[in-house]
Amino acid sequence: MIGISSVAGVLICLAAVLCAILIKPAPAQLTISVNEISLAVDDVKSIEYDISDETATVSFEIYDSNIVEIVDGNLVGRQVGSTSIRITATRDDDRAIATTNIYVTENPDGPITDLPAEIKLYLLDKDIETALAEGYNYQHSFTSYKDYTVVSTGNSVKVSNNTISAQREGETILTFSSKNSNQTQTVTVWVESISPSIANLPENLELNKDERFELSYLITPSYYTGEATVTFETSSTCIEIQENIIIAKDFGTGEVEVYLNGERAGTIHILVKSEEEIEISSLSGGELIGNVIYAESETLRFKVSPHVECEIEISSGTVSREMDYIVITNFESGELSISIPDFGLSAIFQIIKGL
């Protein structure tokens, strides 16, 4: 028989084994460390650090991404300067943080700035947001890769804090020189004023005789701040211009030329309408009753008043002219349209051909 003491000993041994299996020692505290980092502009460098547990999750934070960026897990130097990187490691509820400085130096083979060879700027001092949205810039900011000095040949721009700002119209050549080498970079900057234009003027205008019409307009764009002198001129005899007022003097057509700061900016076409009505007279080959011509022969001859220079359209037939007469032949029943554009007159007649 097995004694009680033997059974108890076995149980104690089993309990010890189970405790050894189920109770694991706590992992060591998570630690991470990193040394200072140096790289040149445009250089790509991996992020090297020491961590106590390779299975921990690691994240990175750059304090000034204008100097250094993280691209695909690597550091990329963007411009000369210094910043810092914060590396955070996490494992369950444990966390470790390491911070170090990053120094970016000049790249001897790289450019001084990211400026193009030529830049165009505009003079702006109001409604700047609208101007910028429409592509008109008064400043150009740039990135410098090296410490530099700059010399300009003109005074149309100024350079401050890596920004070129328009000051006045003209051309300026900027020469950037590296402080640490003989390298130079030349940039040409043109500064222009915004060109104005005229809006809200009519292209075509119909007036009655003796009518007066005041021309109103708007100078655009809204951010234009220069001089805007608008004048109107005409050589037409049917109208007269008094400053910005058109006076209809006689029947006919005319034009008003529009000038902005002495440059032709547009034309207004004007029709002074006649108060008369188109009438048919001296009709032969038929009888006119109201606006209906009852044709009694194969040929219609008639005059049109108030003016013989008219336009004729018919549903069918041939139209010709004999002195002051309109002659219509080879026609069928239909519509006869007569218009005198110079007077703004038109009328429609019906032709009914006899059976």
Secondary structure, DSSP 8 states (H G I E B T S, - for coil): ---HHHHHHHHHHHHHHHHHHH---------EE---EEEETT-EEE---EES-TTSEEEEEES-TTTEEEETTEEEE-SSEEEEEEEEEEETTEEEEEEEEEEEE--TTS-SB---SEEEEE---SSHHHHHHTT--SEEE--BSS-EEEEES-SSEEEETTEEEE-SSEEEEEEEEETTSS-EEEEEEEEE----EEES--SEEEEETT-EEE---EEESTT--S---EEEE---SSEEEETTEEEE-SSEEEEEEEEETTEEEEEEEEEEE-SS--EEEEEESEEEETTEEEE-SSEEEEEEES-S--EEEESSSEEEEETTEEEEES--SEEEEEEEGGGTEEEEEEEEE--
